[in-house]
């Protein structure tokens, strides 16, 4: 005689456990998102808003800061080396 295939025992409980894990995972993700938002400093909404604004200002300040000043040599054209006397 062939062995009867056993039904899965305790299926209900197992599914419940999966749901529990899912909920925990979702909560953890929410907390992590919040932490990323606030950074290591923590703090309420107001502080977060201020910090974000500060970051934006920093970006604004940083713009246009590539090769800041070429100086005289940068203004010279080709074949126009450093002359003697009037160096413009």
C-alpha positions in Angstrom: 0.0 0.0 0.0 1.2 3.5 -0.8 1.7 5.9 2.0 -0.9 8.5 2.4 0.3 12.0 1.7 0.1 14.0 4.9 -1.8 17.3 4.8 0.1 20.3 6.0 -0.4 20.5 9.8 -0.8 23.8 11.5 -1.1 25.8 8.4 -3.2 28.5 10.0 -0.6 29.2 12.6 2.2 29.3 10.1 0.4 31.9 8.0 -0.2 34.0 11.1 3.5 33.9 11.9 4.3 35.1 8.4 1.9 38.0 8.8 3.6 38.9 12.1 7.0 39.0 10.4 5.6 41.1 7.6 4.2 43.7 10.0 7.4 43.8 12.0 9.3 44.3 8.7 7.1 47.1 7.6 7.4 48.9 11.0 11.2 48.6 10.8 11.3 50.1 7.3 9.1 53.0 8.5 11.5 53.6 11.4 14.5 53.4 9.1 13.0 55.9 6.6 12.3 58.3 9.5 15.9 57.9 10.7 17.3 58.6 7.2 15.1 61.7 7.1 16.3 63.1 10.4 19.9 61.9 10.1 21.7 61.0 13.3 20.5 64.1 15.1 16.9 63.1 15.5 14.4 65.9 16.4 10.9 66.9 15.4 9.4 68.1 12.1 10.5 71.7 12.6 14.1 70.8 13.0 14.0 68.5 10.0 12.5 71.2 7.9 15.3 73.6 9.0 17.9 71.1 8.3 16.6 70.4 4.8 16.5 74.1 4.1 20.1 74.4 5.3 21.1 71.6 3.0 19.5 73.4 0.0 21.3 76.6 0.9 24.6 74.8 1.0 23.9 73.4 -2.5 23.1 76.9 -3.7 26.4 78.2 -2.2 28.4 75.4 -3.8 27.1 76.1 -7.3 29.4 78.0 -9.7 32.5 77.2 -7.7 34.4 75.2 -10.4 37.7 76.8 -11.5 37.0 79.8 -9.4 39.5 82.4 -10.8 41.5 81.7 -13.9 43.8 84.6 -13.4 45.8 86.4 -16.1 47.2 83.2 -17.6 43.7 81.9 -18.2 42.8 85.0 -20.2 45.7 84.7 -22.6 45.0 83.4 -26.1 47.0 80.9 -28.0 50.5 82.1 -29.2 50.4 85.0 -26.7 52.9 83.9 -24.1 54.0 85.9 -21.1 55.3 89.1 -22.7 57.8 91.3 -21.0 56.6 94.7 -19.9 52.9 95.2 -20.1 51.4 92.0 -19.0 47.6 92.3 -19.4 
